[in-house]
């Protein structure tokens, strides 16, 4: 008689709490069947004992199986953990990428069957793939890790299907191909495998690549457990690869920055060397000037002169040659030479010295050139031939009267053109010194010969001495004036920025007791001062600045300091002020003193100013930070209505911090290439056909999402990073052009900064060539500022672009200078009418906007230039532009910017 099911469940539960079906069967097989076959009442005591024994045996077998399964799970977990540790170690190792990928292959092989294994990386923005690693026992294809393949250009395969759908694929490759509609092209996609397993690698929800393993010998090799395991490992492999790539990029940037710093260091060293050379030359000239007025014989003068020249260049062999009074003899008043101990006077001949005197020009020759001059009969050497000879003329009243020369007998020692220039410069000063020395010698000779004129000659010498003393005094006063000019404003006589910064930096330093004296800084900028210069002239503006400086100085206390920083900017240091309220009251007092009328050029002017206040704080390291914050507060005062003061506060500091953070984000975005072009169509107004697109910059910020240029262009311009952003943008645009997805042309905005770079055109065309884009489909949009900054350079660059098919669109026409003189000089294809004029059509400003647009269209038609209206938003504006004869339009009416090109269809 069979046992009821509830009795069986109770018995099995008593035997060990069976729950796994496989283990239940095992328990039944090991003896529980006895309990199923008999009712307890039908058994004798021995049978019931046997029944209990069978149930216990089943429970023991069940526990053994469960223990074995837990042990297997622990072993798998341990292997997985060791694999993840190994992958993490590889990410931080110094091994080559090939070694790292090979070891990753070995790690995956330790977790599942992976004799055939490859890793592919996917860039969804550019739609390109790279096979980073590929090992297959039957597929002979060799992957190039650096080769980027366009995914659209690749034949359909299981790999492309995996990357497109982003879902794991497992099973026989033939079955997977049939399921996803992929044809077998063995020469392109490889042979079929018995079992195929591929899992995607993801980052922030985006597919970044895939890992694939396959088996050619055993179907069903990979289970769901293998798939889950490989998916888990794939994410850690992606993290390891990204860390390796980030480190490689960082090392590249470090090397690049190191090279830049080395080049800057070389430049600074060259500047230091040049300044040291200039200082040495200046000291030599001072000494030569002192020699000319110092007492002593002419021979002593020459010897001292020789010593001075020897400090500037190699002068072991040095001589001075002078023409005699009758001009027929060459005399050597001074000569020092290691080969020719004595140089005697000689009639004029054709020696090197005579050659220099006759030509009146310096001469630098080496042994070869000397032999050539001798061979041609121009000169004949006197004395020992030099290995290198340098001579420069000495002149009197513009006429050569002698020469000074240095020479070298050592082939290793020569003179350079710099030495020639140096000796020539020194010679000009020697001329005047010699003249004064000769005058002094003549006076001494006359004094010896004419005793009866001793008194007159003495008075002459006294006058000359007074003159020399006056010259020395004048030189001292000139030095004092130079020092004063270097530290004061030449217009107002007030201290300048340099002196103010020194005073501020000194005041920020603690004294001997570690205490700091508090103070406040006022940054003052006159309101609408440009209007004064434009209306009554710069002379009147200067007079007004002088009066303002006097009023500020009159309002200060003895320990305070006022400085003119330049233009219409002044700064005031209020010593001992630690209360912001006091600083604001002092600022209000300054505004009141400035408000009194000023009579300038016959006009009564009422000056006003905006003042920014910054209080001293231990966090400031020098005066630059204080001035910067006071300047920021001044701009806040201007923004709040002018003729007022504002104090720098935490909100302004937070804004400055925000700008610094935004700059740091911008630098990271450049490294990550987080910029992309969005395209707005440009259409023919007559029929709505799309003729081109304008590429507009967008920043996909990792935290703030999509940012428009207005949100970061200012920081980019101030930091100089905007040019790097532009080049990243151009690279994306050229790739879109090369893909051939757009109708017509694409225009890019070019900042005037690029026109200051001599290699802009070559770099732009090279970028287009590198991307395989047709430059004839490119347009550049520039503003009038780019043309007027350096017109000759801009004209050359635009002509070069035009020869390659790149045409020019003049952007924002009518908002700048709009000078007619440059329109016919530059190769401009089209004028873009600013949207401020177009928006006036159909509004309250209709008549004025209509007249301006009509005038621009008439001007363009006369010059044969196309016109593009920006900001077209309504059908009424389109109709009016069409009636006026405007050829092309752009705006929200035709289409908003998009990260994809508009189709080539016509737009109504």
FIZAZA-357912 format. One record per residue (C-alpha): x negated, y, z; residue number from 0. Coordinates in steps of 0.1 Angstrom, whole numbers. Example, Ala and Ser with C-alpha at 12.3 -4.5 7.8 and 13.67 -1.06 7.14 Angstrom:
2
     u     v     w   k
  -123   -45    78   0
  -137   -11    71   1
//
This chain:
908
     u     v     w   k
     0     0     0   0
   -16    34   -11   1
   -23    62    14   2
    -2    93     9   3
   -20   123    -6   4
   -17   144    25   5
   -34   116    45   6
   -62   115    19   7
   -67   153    21   8
   -69   151    59   9
   -93   122    58  10
  -116   140    33  11
  -114   172    53  12
  -124   152    83  13
  -153   137    63  14
  -169   170    55  15
  -145   196    40  16
  -149   187     3  17
  -142   214   -21  18
  -164   209   -52  19
  -147   185   -76  20
  -179   168   -86  21
  -188   163   -50  22
  -153   150   -42  23
  -158   123   -68  24
  -192   114   -54  25
  -177   111   -19  26
  -149    88   -32  27
  -175    67   -51  28
  -196    62   -19  29
  -168    46     1  30
  -138    68     6  31
  -119    45   -18  32
  -114    22    12  33
   -95    49    30  34
   -73    53    -1  35
   -65    16    -5  36
   -51     9    29  37
   -27    24    54  38
   -43    28    88  39
   -15     6   103  40
   -23   -22    79  41
   -59   -25    91  42
   -72   -45   120  43
   -97   -28   143  44
  -127   -40   122  45
  -110   -25    91  46
  -104     8   108  47
  -140     9   119  48
  -151     2    83  49
  -128    30    71  50
  -144    55    95  51
  -179    44    85  52
  -170    49    48  53
  -157    84    54  54
  -188    93    74  55
  -210    79    45  56
  -191   101    20  57
  -196   132    42  58
  -234   125    45  59
  -237   121     7  60
  -218   153     2  61
  -241   173    26  62
  -272   159     7  63
  -258   170   -27  64
  -250   205   -14  65
  -284   208     2  66
  -301   199   -31  67
  -280   225   -50  68
  -289   252   -25  69
  -326   243   -28  70
  -324   245   -66  71
  -307   279   -63  72
  -335   291   -39  73
  -362   279   -63  74
  -345   298   -92  75
  -341   329   -71  76
  -378   327   -61  77
  -389   323   -98  78
  -367   352  -108  79
  -381   374   -80  80
  -417   365   -89  81
  -409   373  -126  82
  -395   408  -117  83
  -425   415   -95  84
  -448   405  -124  85
  -429   428  -148  86
  -432   457  -123  87
  -469   451  -119  88
  -474   450  -157  89
  -456   484  -159  90
  -483   500  -137  91
  -513   480  -151  92
  -540   493  -173  93
  -537   465  -199  94
  -532   472  -235  95
  -496   471  -247  96
  -502   439  -267  97
  -515   422  -235  98
  -485   435  -215  99
  -460   422  -241 100
  -477   388  -243 101
  -475   385  -205 102
  -438   395  -205 103
  -433   367  -231 104
  -450   343  -207 105
  -428   355  -178 106
  -396   350  -198 107
  -408   316  -209 108
  -411   306  -172 109
  -374   314  -167 110
  -359   298  -199 111
  -370   283  -232 112
  -388   311  -251 113
  -412   296  -276 114
  -395   319  -302 115
  -392   354  -286 116
  -390   390  -297 117
  -383   424  -284 118
  -368   452  -305 119
  -363   489  -294 120
  -334   510  -308 121
  -331   548  -310 122
  -294   555  -314 123
  -300   592  -321 124
  -322   586  -351 125
  -307   552  -358 126
  -341   536  -360 127
  -356   503  -347 128
  -391   491  -338 129
  -400   454  -334 130
  -423   458  -304 131
  -431   421  -301 132
  -424   391  -324 133
  -434   355  -320 134
  -417   327  -340 135
  -429   292  -348 136
  -411   291  -381 137
  -408   327  -393 138
  -441   339  -408 139
  -430   376  -406 140
  -454   399  -388 141
  -440   429  -369 142
  -457   463  -368 143
  -450   479  -334 144
  -455   514  -347 145
  -433   511  -378 146
  -398   527  -374 147
  -371   511  -396 148
  -338   527  -404 149
  -311   504  -391 150
  -288   513  -420 151
  -315   503  -445 152
  -320   468  -429 153
  -301   438  -442 154
  -272   426  -419 155
  -285   401  -393 156
  -277   389  -358 157
  -302   415  -345 158
  -285   444  -362 159
  -251   430  -351 160
  -263   428  -315 161
  -276   464  -315 162
  -244   478  -331 163
  -219   460  -308 164
  -241   460  -277 165
  -227   426  -265 166
  -248   394  -258 167
  -247   367  -285 168
  -253   330  -277 169
  -249   299  -298 170
  -261   283  -330 171
  -272   310  -354 172
  -251   296  -382 173
  -220   298  -361 174
  -228   333  -349 175
  -234   345  -385 176
  -200   330  -396 177
  -183   346  -367 178
  -197   381  -374 179
  -197   379  -412 180
  -236   379  -416 181
  -250   362  -447 182
  -282   341  -444 183
  -311   357  -463 184
  -340   337  -450 185
  -367   358  -467 186
  -353   389  -449 187
  -336   377  -417 188
  -356   344  -410 189
  -344   308  -408 190
  -313   296  -388 191
  -319   282  -353 192
  -302   254  -334 193
  -295   278  -305 194
  -298   316  -305 195
  -295   339  -274 196
  -298   377  -276 197
  -290   403  -249 198
  -290   441  -253 199
  -311   465  -232 200
  -291   495  -219 201
  -300   529  -204 202
  -272   552  -192 203
  -246   532  -211 204
  -265   534  -244 205
  -281   505  -262 206
  -318   510  -262 207
  -329   477  -276 208
  -326   439  -273 209
  -344   407  -263 210
  -339   375  -283 211
  -349   339  -277 212
  -341   310  -300 213
  -346   272  -303 214
  -350   253  -335 215
  -348   218  -320 216
  -319   215  -295 217
  -283   229  -298 218
  -267   241  -266 219
  -302   249  -252 220
  -290   282  -236 221
  -262   283  -211 222
  -242   312  -196 223
  -266   311  -167 224
  -295   317  -191 225
  -276   345  -207 226
  -269   362  -173 227
  -305   357  -163 228
  -319   371  -195 229
  -295   401  -193 230
  -308   408  -158 231
  -344   405  -167 232
  -339   426  -199 233
  -331   457  -179 234
  -363   453  -158 235
  -383   448  -190 236
  -368   480  -204 237
  -377   499  -172 238
  -413   486  -174 239
  -416   496  -211 240
  -402   530  -205 241
  -427   535  -176 242
  -455   524  -198 243
  -444   548  -226 244
  -439   577  -201 245
  -474   571  -187 246
  -489   570  -222 247
  -472   603  -231 248
  -484   619  -198 249
  -520   608  -205 250
  -517   622  -240 251
  -505   656  -226 252
  -532   656  -200 253
  -559   650  -227 254
  -544   677  -249 255
  -542   702  -220 256
  -578   693  -210 257
  -590   701  -245 258
  -571   734  -245 259
  -587   744  -211 260
  -621   734  -224 261
  -616   756  -255 262
  -604   785  -233 263
  -634   779  -210 264
  -658   781  -240 265
  -642   813  -251 266
  -645   828  -216 267
  -681   818  -214 268
  -688   835  -247 269
  -671   866  -234 270
  -691   865  -203 271
  -723   861  -223 272
  -713   890  -245 273
  -706   912  -215 274
  -739   902  -199 275
  -757   911  -232 276
  -738   944  -234 277
  -747   952  -198 278
  -783   944  -203 279
  -783   966  -234 280
  -767   994  -215 281
  -793   992  -188 282
  -820   992  -214 283
  -806  1024  -230 284
  -804  1041  -196 285
  -840  1032  -189 286
  -851  1045  -223 287
  -832  1077  -216 288
  -850  1080  -183 289
  -883  1073  -199 290
  -878  1102  -222 291
  -875  1127  -193 292
  -900  1110  -170 293
  -935  1123  -165 294
  -964  1104  -181 295
  -984  1101  -213 296
  -970  1090  -246 297
  -991  1058  -243 298
  -974  1050  -210 299
  -940  1057  -227 300
  -948  1032  -254 301
  -959  1005  -229 302
  -927  1010  -208 303
  -906  1009  -240 304
  -924   976  -249 305
  -914   961  -216 306
  -877   972  -220 307
  -876   957  -255 308
  -892   925  -242 309
  -862   921  -218 310
  -838   921  -248 311
  -856   898  -272 312
  -890   880  -279 313
  -916   909  -281 314
  -949   893  -273 315
  -962   908  -305 316
  -949   944  -308 317
  -961   976  -324 318
  -950  1011  -332 319
  -960  1026  -366 320
  -956  1064  -374 321
  -962  1084  -406 322
  -989  1111  -402 323
  -980  1147  -404 324
  -989  1149  -442 325
  -970  1116  -449 326
 -1001  1099  -464 327
 -1013  1078  -435 328
  -997  1051  -414 329
 -1007  1054  -377 330
 -1002  1028  -350 331
  -998  1047  -316 332
  -990  1014  -298 333
  -997   978  -307 334
  -998   946  -287 335
 -1005   914  -306 336
 -1019   880  -297 337
 -1036   875  -331 338
 -1045   910  -344 339
 -1059   928  -313 340
 -1063   962  -330 341
 -1043   979  -357 342
 -1061  1009  -372 343
 -1046  1038  -392 344
 -1045  1031  -429 345
 -1033  1048  -461 346
  -998  1041  -472 347
  -996  1008  -491 348
  -971   981  -498 349
  -971   963  -464 350
  -939   951  -447 351
  -940   982  -424 352
  -942  1006  -454 353
  -914   986  -470 354
  -891   993  -440 355
  -900  1030  -439 356
  -896  1034  -476 357
  -862  1017  -477 358
  -849  1031  -444 359
  -833   997  -437 360
  -841   970  -412 361
  -859   939  -425 362
  -857   904  -411 363
  -878   878  -429 364
  -893   844  -423 365
  -925   829  -437 366
  -908   816  -468 367
  -893   851  -476 368
  -926   868  -469 369
  -944   845  -494 370
  -916   852  -519 371
  -920   890  -515 372
  -957   887  -520 373
  -953   865  -551 374
  -930   891  -567 375
  -954   919  -558 376
  -931   938  -536 377
  -953   936  -505 378
  -988   926  -495 379
  -993   912  -460 380
 -1018   929  -437 381
 -1034   909  -409 382
 -1022   874  -398 383
  -991   862  -415 384
  -961   858  -391 385
  -937   830  -390 386
  -909   855  -385 387
  -910   893  -388 388
  -885   919  -378 389
  -888   956  -383 390
  -864   986  -381 391
  -870  1022  -391 392
  -874  1052  -368 393
  -858  1083  -381 394
  -860  1120  -374 395
  -832  1142  -388 396
  -820  1113  -409 397
  -854  1108  -425 398
  -875  1076  -418 399
  -907  1087  -400 400
  -919  1053  -386 401
  -909  1018  -376 402
  -910   994  -347 403
  -917   958  -353 404
  -918   924  -335 405
  -931   892  -349 406
  -936   856  -340 407
  -965   832  -349 408
  -947   802  -335 409
  -924   783  -360 410
  -901   774  -331 411
  -895   811  -323 412
  -876   833  -346 413
  -852   862  -347 414
  -815   863  -356 415
  -793   889  -372 416
  -780   897  -337 417
  -816   905  -327 418
  -818   928  -357 419
  -786   945  -348 420
  -798   949  -312 421
  -832   963  -322 422
  -816   987  -347 423
  -793  1000  -320 424
  -821  1005  -296 425
  -842  1022  -323 426
  -816  1050  -326 427
  -820  1058  -289 428
  -858  1055  -292 429
  -857  1081  -319 430
  -842  1107  -296 431
  -864  1096  -267 432
  -895  1099  -289 433
  -884  1134  -301 434
  -880  1146  -265 435
  -913  1130  -256 436
  -931  1147  -285 437
  -915  1180  -275 438
  -928  1175  -240 439
  -963  1166  -253 440
  -962  1197  -275 441
  -953  1219  -245 442
  -982  1204  -225 443
 -1006  1210  -254 444
  -995  1245  -258 445
  -998  1251  -221 446
 -1034  1239  -222 447
 -1043  1260  -252 448
 -1026  1292  -243 449
 -1032  1301  -207 450
 -1020  1336  -212 451
  -986  1322  -219 452
  -985  1300  -188 453
  -957  1319  -172 454
  -935  1319  -203 455
  -941  1282  -209 456
  -934  1275  -172 457
  -901  1292  -175 458
  -894  1271  -206 459
  -901  1240  -187 460
  -880  1251  -158 461
  -851  1257  -182 462
  -856  1223  -198 463
  -857  1208  -163 464
  -825  1225  -153 465
  -809  1213  -185 466
  -820  1178  -178 467
  -807  1181  -142 468
  -774  1195  -156 469
  -773  1165  -179 470
  -778  1141  -150 471
  -752  1160  -130 472
  -728  1159  -160 473
  -734  1121  -163 474
  -726  1116  -126 475
  -695  1137  -130 476
  -686  1117  -161 477
  -689  1085  -141 478
  -667  1099  -114 479
  -642  1110  -140 480
  -643  1075  -155 481
  -637  1059  -121 482
  -608  1084  -115 483
  -593  1077  -149 484
  -595  1040  -144 485
  -574  1043  -112 486
  -551  1072  -121 487
  -525  1080  -147 488
  -539  1105  -172 489
  -506  1123  -176 490
  -494  1129  -141 491
  -527  1124  -122 492
  -509  1099   -99 493
  -525  1065   -90 494
  -519  1039  -116 495
  -508  1002  -114 496
  -543   990  -106 497
  -547  1012   -76 498
  -511  1004   -64 499
  -517   966   -66 500
  -549   969   -47 501
  -532   989   -20 502
  -502   964   -18 503
  -525   934   -18 504
  -546   949    10 505
  -515   958    31 506
  -502   922    28 507
  -534   908    44 508
  -533   904    82 509
  -557   925   104 510
  -582   911   128 511
  -555   903   153 512
  -534   884   127 513
  -508   911   125 514
  -493   926    93 515
  -481   962    90 516
  -446   962    74 517
  -438   983    44 518
  -414   986    15 519
  -418   990   -22 520
  -395  1011   -44 521
  -395  1005   -81 522
  -381  1035   -99 523
  -371  1037  -136 524
  -356  1069  -151 525
  -322  1065  -167 526
  -318  1072  -204 527
  -353  1086  -207 528
  -355  1075  -243 529
  -327  1099  -251 530
  -350  1128  -239 531
  -378  1117  -261 532
  -356  1112  -291 533
  -337  1145  -287 534
  -363  1171  -275 535
  -395  1153  -283 536
  -423  1134  -265 537
  -440  1165  -253 538
  -408  1175  -234 539
  -406  1139  -221 540
  -441  1141  -208 541
  -433  1174  -191 542
  -403  1158  -175 543
  -424  1128  -163 544
  -450  1153  -147 545
  -421  1171  -129 546
  -406  1138  -117 547
  -440  1127  -104 548
  -444  1159   -84 549
  -409  1156   -69 550
  -415  1120   -58 551
  -449  1129   -43 552
  -433  1159   -24 553
  -407  1136    -8 554
  -433  1112     6 555
  -451  1110    39 556
  -489  1111    42 557
  -494  1074    44 558
  -471  1066    15 559
  -483  1061   -20 560
  -467  1069   -54 561
  -480  1054   -87 562
  -469  1057  -123 563
  -468  1023  -138 564
  -464  1034  -174 565
  -436  1049  -196 566
  -409  1062  -173 567
  -416  1037  -145 568
  -429  1047  -110 569
  -435  1027   -78 570
  -436  1040   -42 571
  -451  1022   -12 572
  -434  1033    20 573
  -459  1025    48 574
  -446  1013    81 575
  -410  1008    70 576
  -396   975    83 577
  -359   982    83 578
  -341   978    49 579
  -316  1005    59 580
  -345  1030    63 581
  -359  1020    29 582
  -324  1025    13 583
  -321  1059    30 584
  -355  1069    16 585
  -345  1058   -18 586
  -313  1078   -16 587
  -334  1108    -6 588
  -356  1103   -37 589
  -325  1102   -59 590
  -312  1134   -45 591
  -346  1152   -50 592
  -346  1140   -86 593
  -311  1151   -93 594
  -320  1188   -93 595
  -320  1202  -129 596
  -353  1205  -149 597
  -360  1231  -175 598
  -379  1215  -204 599
  -383  1229  -239 600
  -356  1255  -232 601
  -331  1229  -221 602
  -317  1222  -187 603
  -320  1184  -180 604
  -306  1165  -151 605
  -328  1134  -145 606
  -316  1104  -127 607
  -331  1070  -118 608
  -324  1035  -108 609
  -344  1022   -79 610
  -352   986   -68 611
  -363   979   -32 612
  -384   950   -20 613
  -395   945    17 614
  -429   931    26 615
  -429   895    37 616
  -456   870    47 617
  -445   848    18 618
  -459   873    -7 619
  -495   865   -16 620
  -503   897   -35 621
  -487   929   -48 622
  -476   913   -81 623
  -448   894   -64 624
  -435   925   -46 625
  -435   945   -78 626
  -418   917   -97 627
  -390   915   -71 628
  -386   952   -69 629
  -384   954  -107 630
  -356   927  -106 631
  -337   947   -81 632
  -341   979  -103 633
  -325   961  -132 634
  -297   951  -109 635
  -292   988  -101 636
  -291   997  -138 637
  -266   969  -144 638
  -244   983  -115 639
  -242  1018  -131 640
  -276  1036  -128 641
  -284  1065  -104 642
  -285  1042   -74 643
  -307  1018   -55 644
  -304   980   -50 645
  -324   958   -26 646
  -339   925   -36 647
  -319   898   -18 648
  -316   860   -17 649
  -291   860   -46 650
  -317   876   -68 651
  -343   852   -55 652
  -319   823   -63 653
  -315   836   -98 654
  -353   838  -102 655
  -355   802   -89 656
  -328   792  -113 657
  -347   806  -142 658
  -379   788  -130 659
  -359   755  -128 660
  -344   761  -162 661
  -379   767  -176 662
  -391   734  -160 663
  -360   716  -175 664
  -369   732  -208 665
  -404   718  -207 666
  -391   683  -199 667
  -365   686  -226 668
  -393   694  -251 669
  -411   663  -240 670
  -380   642  -243 671
  -368   659  -275 672
  -334   666  -260 673
  -324   691  -288 674
  -302   684  -318 675
  -288   704  -347 676
  -251   710  -351 677
  -239   720  -385 678
  -214   746  -395 679
  -202   746  -431 680
  -208   776  -455 681
  -181   776  -482 682
  -173   794  -514 683
  -145   819  -506 684
  -129   815  -540 685
  -121   778  -539 686
  -132   767  -504 687
  -159   743  -517 688
  -187   735  -492 689
  -220   748  -506 690
  -242   744  -475 691
  -244   743  -438 692
  -261   763  -411 693
  -281   743  -385 694
  -273   756  -350 695
  -294   746  -320 696
  -279   726  -291 697
  -296   712  -259 698
  -282   680  -245 699
  -291   687  -208 700
  -293   656  -186 701
  -273   672  -159 702
  -253   701  -174 703
  -243   685  -207 704
  -244   704  -240 705
  -260   738  -236 706
  -256   766  -262 707
  -286   788  -272 708
  -274   818  -252 709
  -279   798  -220 710
  -316   792  -225 711
  -330   813  -253 712
  -340   841  -229 713
  -361   817  -208 714
  -375   802  -239 715
  -386   836  -253 716
  -401   848  -221 717
  -421   815  -216 718
  -431   812  -252 719
  -415   777  -253 720
  -389   786  -280 721
  -414   780  -308 722
  -418   744  -297 723
  -381   740  -295 724
  -377   754  -331 725
  -402   729  -345 726
  -383   700  -328 727
  -351   714  -343 728
  -367   717  -378 729
  -379   681  -376 730
  -343   669  -369 731
  -329   690  -397 732
  -354   676  -423 733
  -344   641  -413 734
  -308   649  -419 735
  -317   664  -453 736
  -338   634  -462 737
  -308   611  -453 738
  -289   629  -481 739
  -257   631  -460 740
  -250   668  -466 741
  -235   686  -495 742
  -255   716  -508 743
  -282   733  -488 744
  -290   736  -450 745
  -302   769  -435 746
  -323   771  -404 747
  -329   802  -382 748
  -365   814  -381 749
  -376   837  -352 750
  -399   867  -360 751
  -424   850  -338 752
  -431   824  -365 753
  -440   852  -390 754
  -469   861  -368 755
  -484   827  -373 756
  -506   824  -403 757
  -499   787  -409 758
  -461   788  -405 759
  -453   782  -442 760
  -478   753  -446 761
  -465   737  -414 762
  -429   740  -424 763
  -435   726  -459 764
  -457   698  -445 765
  -428   689  -421 766
  -404   687  -450 767
  -428   666  -470 768
  -434   643  -440 769
  -396   637  -436 770
  -392   632  -474 771
  -368   662  -476 772
  -364   683  -508 773
  -375   719  -499 774
  -352   733  -526 775
  -322   723  -504 776
  -336   744  -475 777
  -327   780  -467 778
  -343   801  -439 779
  -323   828  -420 780
  -344   857  -408 781
  -336   891  -393 782
  -347   925  -404 783
  -372   926  -375 784
  -392   898  -391 785
  -396   918  -423 786
  -405   951  -407 787
  -430   939  -381 788
  -457   931  -407 789
  -442   936  -441 790
  -473   925  -462 791
  -476   893  -443 792
  -439   886  -445 793
  -438   893  -482 794
  -467   868  -488 795
  -450   841  -468 796
  -416   845  -484 797
  -431   845  -519 798
  -449   812  -511 799
  -417   797  -498 800
  -398   808  -529 801
  -424   791  -552 802
  -414   758  -534 803
  -377   764  -538 804
  -370   777  -503 805
  -347   808  -504 806
  -341   835  -478 807
  -309   846  -462 808
  -310   879  -443 809
  -290   873  -410 810
  -270   898  -390 811
  -272   924  -418 812
  -259   958  -407 813
  -267   955  -370 814
  -304   964  -373 815
  -324   990  -392 816
  -306   982  -425 817
  -332  1002  -444 818
  -326  1000  -482 819
  -363  1002  -490 820
  -371   967  -481 821
  -342   949  -498 822
  -356   952  -533 823
  -392   945  -521 824
  -385   911  -506 825
  -372   879  -523 826
  -338   878  -505 827
  -311   855  -520 828
  -282   865  -498 829
  -271   889  -470 830
  -251   875  -441 831
  -226   901  -430 832
  -225   902  -393 833
  -193   888  -377 834
  -187   921  -358 835
  -178   937  -391 836
  -157   907  -403 837
  -137   905  -370 838
  -126   941  -375 839
  -107   932  -406 840
   -70   929  -398 841
   -75   945  -363 842
   -73   981  -350 843
  -107   988  -364 844
   -95   976  -399 845
  -103  1008  -418 846
  -138  1013  -404 847
  -147   976  -408 848
  -133   976  -443 849
  -154  1005  -453 850
  -186   990  -439 851
  -180   956  -455 852
  -171   972  -489 853
  -204   993  -487 854
  -225   962  -479 855
  -209   942  -508 856
  -214   971  -532 857
  -251   973  -521 858
  -256   936  -525 859
  -239   936  -559 860
  -261   964  -571 861
  -292   945  -561 862
  -279   912  -574 863
  -279   896  -539 864
  -252   871  -528 865
  -232   878  -496 866
  -220   854  -468 867
  -194   867  -443 868
  -199   853  -408 869
  -172   848  -382 870
  -143   842  -406 871
  -115   831  -383 872
   -82   838  -401 873
   -67   834  -435 874
   -61   872  -436 875
   -98   878  -432 876
  -106   853  -459 877
   -81   869  -483 878
   -95   904  -477 879
  -131   892  -482 880
  -121   874  -514 881
  -104   906  -527 882
  -135   927  -518 883
  -157   903  -539 884
  -175   884  -511 885
  -188   851  -525 886
  -192   829  -494 887
  -178   826  -459 888
  -186   809  -426 889
  -166   807  -394 890
  -141   787  -373 891
  -115   791  -401 892
  -136   768  -423 893
  -150   746  -396 894
  -165   745  -361 895
  -201   734  -356 896
  -205   696  -354 897
  -233   672  -350 898
  -225   656  -384 899
  -221   672  -418 900
  -187   682  -432 901
  -176   662  -462 902
  -181   677  -496 903
  -143   682  -500 904
  -129   717  -505 905
  -116   736  -475 906
   -84   755  -479 907
//
